[in-house]
Amino acid sequence: MNNIFWLLKKMDNFMVSIAMTTYNGEKFLTEQLDSIINQTYKDLEIIICDDCSIDSTSRIVEEYQQKDSRIKFYQNKTNLGFSKNFEKAISLCNGKYIALSDQDDIWELHKIEMMLSFFEDDIILVYGDENLIDENNIEISKSFFSSTEYYTNHDISKTFFTNCHIYGHNMMFKNIIKNNIVPIPIKFYDIWIAIIASKNGKIKYIDKKIASYRQHNSSISQVIRQKRTFLDKVLNPIDWETYKLWNKDRIERFNVFKKLFSEDKEYLDSLINYYSHENRMKAFIFACKNINYIINQKGILRKFKYIFLPLFAPKVGL
């Protein structure tokens, strides 16, 4: 069905915007740019916003810009941070569809063409799977997601706060929601985009590899994960004040969600802590269903967190 739908849509000519942000990304940027400019779908505009890099990132982009007129390069006068920089890049997009790009991944060459084939009238956003690679392009995991069944059959809207599975690097969405997206009121732009998409239409998961998602010590996701120690994560008692201290970003998101979903107390209660009494058995079952993913996680402490912490974590409430 999707293939027939896509053949009909190819009769129309429409541009896809790629919003990329860069910051001191010289090490991996070339590989990512090569995977973007060589996409099988050619009608692209490539918006790149650099956030005051001090390495050779700008020079690399300018060299590519000279060879490919589809690239539009913007250099920030002041450092905006990754979320606001993506906000700027998205606001500059003119294509009918928008895809977001990190500076250090590698896209499948048919990523844009394949993702477009899954859009229908009521689908606002699609997202796909990726394999994980390290800084040497060695595969860490064959799938970003450990259980296709879990990620495609649950109610996505109920997990945005606690365990959102839709990220900037694996999504594409329709431009028609751009004005609802910007300005972005929370730190994590991808969660915000997923929320806006869910409020304006449907979200569809693609059970296909669309890119190689790079994990390395200097990536934003890794830096955020390293903020909390093992004692913080496991041994210290969890009360509301401790939770607020550990989860400033989640509290920020919670306050935004509180305004958006003020009429739904049950939903708000479910956002407070994934490891509460009400959800701990669900979390344990999820861990058992995804045991292969957990086994592949680096470090025994991370395995412990996924499997055992949900069983005895105390209830957290407002």
C-alpha positions in Angstrom: 0.0 0.0 0.0 2.8 2.4 0.9 4.7 1.7 -2.3 1.6 2.4 -4.4 0.9 5.6 -2.4 4.5 6.7 -2.9 4.4 6.1 -6.7 1.4 8.4 -6.9 3.0 11.0 -4.7 6.2 11.1 -6.8 4.2 12.7 -9.6 4.2 15.8 -7.5 7.4 17.8 -7.0 8.0 19.0 -3.5 11.1 19.9 -1.5 12.2 18.4 1.7 14.1 20.5 4.2 17.0 19.1 6.3 17.7 21.1 9.4 21.2 20.4 10.7 22.9 22.1 13.6 26.7 22.0 14.2 29.1 22.8 17.0 32.7 21.8 16.9 31.8 18.8 14.8 34.8 18.5 12.6 35.6 14.9 13.5 32.5 13.3 12.0 30.8 16.1 10.0 32.2 15.0 6.6 30.7 11.6 6.8 27.3 12.9 7.7 27.3 15.6 5.0 28.3 13.0 2.4 25.3 10.8 3.4 23.0 13.8 3.1 24.0 15.3 -0.2 24.0 11.8 -1.8 20.4 10.9 -0.8 18.4 9.2 -3.5 15.8 11.9 -3.1 17.3 15.0 -4.6 14.8 17.8 -4.1 16.4 19.0 -0.9 17.3 22.2 0.9 20.0 21.7 3.5 19.8 24.3 6.3 22.9 24.3 8.5 23.1 26.5 11.6 26.5 26.6 13.3 26.6 27.6 17.0 29.9 29.4 17.2 32.2 26.5 16.5 35.9 27.2 17.2 37.3 24.2 15.2 37.2 23.7 11.4 33.4 23.0 11.3 32.6 26.2 9.4 35.4 25.7 6.9 34.1 22.2 6.1 30.5 23.4 5.6 31.6 26.2 3.4 33.6 23.8 1.2 30.5 21.7 0.8 28.4 24.7 0.1 30.6 25.7 -2.8 30.0 22.3 -4.3 26.3 21.9 -3.6 23.9 24.9 -4.0 21.2 23.2 -1.9 23.2 24.0 1.2 22.3 27.2 3.1 24.8 28.0 5.9 24.1 30.3 8.9 26.5 31.2 11.6 25.2 32.3 14.9 26.7 35.5 16.5 26.2 34.1 20.0 25.9 30.5 21.2 22.3 29.5 21.4 22.6 25.9 22.7 21.5 22.8 20.9 17.7 23.2 21.4 17.5 26.9 20.4 19.9 26.3 17.5 17.5 23.6 16.2 14.6 26.0 16.7 16.4 28.5 14.4 17.2 25.8 11.8 13.6 24.6 11.8 12.3 28.2 11.4 14.4 28.6 8.3 13.0 25.5 6.5 10.8 26.0 3.5 10.2 22.4 2.4 6.9 20.5 2.6 8.6 18.0 5.0 11.3 18.6 7.5 14.0 16.2 8.7 16.4 16.9 11.5 20.1 16.0 11.4 22.8 15.8 14.0 26.4 16.4 12.9 27.9 13.0 13.7 25.5 10.3 12.4 25.5 8.6 9.0 22.2 8.4 7.1 21.2 5.5 4.9 21.2 6.9 1.3 17.5 6.2 0.8 16.5 7.6 4.2 14.5 10.6 2.9 12.8 8.7 0.1 11.8 5.8 2.3 10.5 8.0 5.1 8.4 10.0 2.7 6.7 6.8 1.5 5.1 6.3 4.9 3.3 9.6 5.1 -0.4 9.7 4.5 -3.0 12.5 5.0 -3.5 12.1 8.7 0.2 11.2 9.6 2.1 14.2 10.8 5.3 12.6 11.9 7.2 9.4 11.1 10.2 8.0 12.9 12.4 5.0 12.2 15.0 2.6 13.7 18.8 3.0 13.6 21.8 0.9 14.4 24.3 2.3 16.9 27.9 2.8 16.0 30.9 4.1 18.0 33.5 6.8 17.0 35.3 4.2 14.8 32.1 3.3 12.9 32.0 -0.1 14.7 28.5 -1.4 15.2 27.4 -1.4 18.9 23.9 -2.6 18.3 21.8 -3.5 15.3 18.8 -1.6 16.6 18.3 1.6 18.5 15.1 0.0 19.8 15.2 -3.3 21.5 11.6 -4.3 21.0 9.6 -3.3 18.0 6.4 -4.6 19.5 6.8 -2.3 22.5 7.5 0.8 20.5 4.8 0.4 18.0 1.9 -1.0 20.0 1.9 1.3 23.1 0.2 4.7 23.4 3.1 7.0 22.4 1.4 10.1 23.9 1.6 8.6 27.4 5.4 8.2 27.3 6.6 11.6 26.2 7.7 12.6 29.7 9.1 9.4 31.1 10.5 7.5 28.1 10.0 9.2 24.8 11.3 7.1 21.9 11.1 9.8 19.2 14.3 11.8 18.7 15.4 14.5 16.3 17.8 12.1 14.6 15.1 9.6 13.7 12.1 11.8 12.8 10.6 13.6 9.8 7.5 15.7 10.1 5.2 17.9 8.0 6.0 21.6 7.7 2.4 22.5 8.5 3.2 22.2 12.2 6.3 24.3 12.1 4.5 27.4 13.4 3.2 25.4 16.3 6.7 24.1 17.1 8.6 27.4 17.3 9.4 28.8 19.7 10.4 25.7 21.6 9.6 26.2 25.3 11.6 23.2 26.7 15.2 22.1 26.5 14.5 18.9 24.6 13.2 20.0 21.2 12.5 16.5 19.9 10.0 15.7 22.7 8.3 19.0 22.1 8.0 18.2 18.3 6.6 14.8 19.1 4.0 16.4 21.4 2.9 18.9 18.8 2.7 16.2 16.1 0.5 14.0 18.4 -1.8 16.9 19.1 -2.3 17.6 15.3 -2.4 14.2 13.8 -0.9 10.7 13.9 2.6 9.5 14.5 3.9 6.4 12.6 6.9 4.2 13.5 8.9 2.7 10.6 10.4 -0.7 11.4 13.4 -0.1 9.2 16.9 1.2 9.6 17.2 4.8 8.4 20.6 5.7 9.8 23.6 4.9 11.9 23.4 6.7 15.2 26.8 7.5 16.6 27.6 7.1 20.3 30.8 8.8 21.6 31.9 10.6 24.8 31.5 14.1 23.4 28.0 13.7 22.1 25.2 15.7 23.8 23.3 12.5 24.8 26.4 11.0 26.5 27.3 14.3 28.3 23.8 14.4 29.8 23.9 10.8 30.8 27.2 11.3 32.7 25.8 14.0 35.0 24.5 11.6 37.5 26.7 9.1 39.5 25.9 5.5 40.4 25.1 6.6 43.9 22.7 9.2 42.6 21.0 6.7 40.4 20.7 3.7 42.7 21.8 4.1 46.4 20.4 7.4 47.5 16.8 7.5 48.7 14.4 9.1 46.3 12.1 11.7 47.8 10.5 14.6 46.0 13.2 17.1 46.7 15.9 14.7 45.6 13.9 13.9 42.5 13.6 17.6 41.6 17.3 18.1 42.1 18.2 15.1 39.8 15.5 15.9 37.2 15.6 19.6 36.5 15.0 19.0 32.8 12.1 16.7 33.5 10.6 19.2 35.9 10.9 21.8 33.1 9.0 19.5 30.8 6.5 18.7 33.4 5.6 22.3 33.9 5.0 22.7 30.2 3.0 19.6 30.0 1.0 20.7 33.0 -0.3 23.7 31.0 -0.9 21.5 27.9 -2.8 18.7 29.7 -4.2 20.5 32.8 -7.5 18.8 32.3 -6.0 15.3 32.6 -4.9 14.6 36.2 -4.3 10.9 35.5 -1.9 11.7 32.7 -0.1 14.3 34.9 0.3 11.8 37.7 1.8 9.3 35.3 4.5 11.8 34.3 6.0 12.3 37.7 8.2 9.3 37.9 8.4 6.2 35.7 9.7 4.2 38.6 6.8 4.8 40.9 4.8 2.0 42.7 2.2 2.2 40.0 4.7 1.6 37.2 7.5 -0.4 38.7 6.1 -3.9 37.6 5.4 -2.5 34.1 9.0 -1.3 34.1 10.3 -4.7 35.2 8.2 -6.5 32.6 9.5 -4.1 29.9 13.1 -4.9 31.1 12.5 -8.7 30.8 10.9 -8.2 27.3 14.0 -6.2 26.2 16.6 -8.4 27.9 18.8 -8.6 24.8 19.1 -4.8 24.7 19.9 -4.7 28.4 22.6 -7.4 28.1 24.2 -5.3 25.3 24.4 -2.2 27.5 27.8 -1.2 28.6 28.5 -1.7 32.3 26.9 -3.9 34.9 25.4 -0.8 36.7 23.3 0.2 33.7 22.0 -3.4 33.4 21.2 -3.3 37.1 19.3 0.0 36.7 17.2 -1.3 33.9 16.3 -4.7 35.5 16.2 -4.3 39.3 15.8 -0.6 40.2 12.1 -0.6 39.1 11.3 -3.3 41.6 12.1 -1.3 44.7 12.0 2.3 43.7 9.7 4.2 46.1 6.6 6.2 45.1 7.3 9.8 44.2 4.4 12.3 44.2 3.7 16.0 44.2 
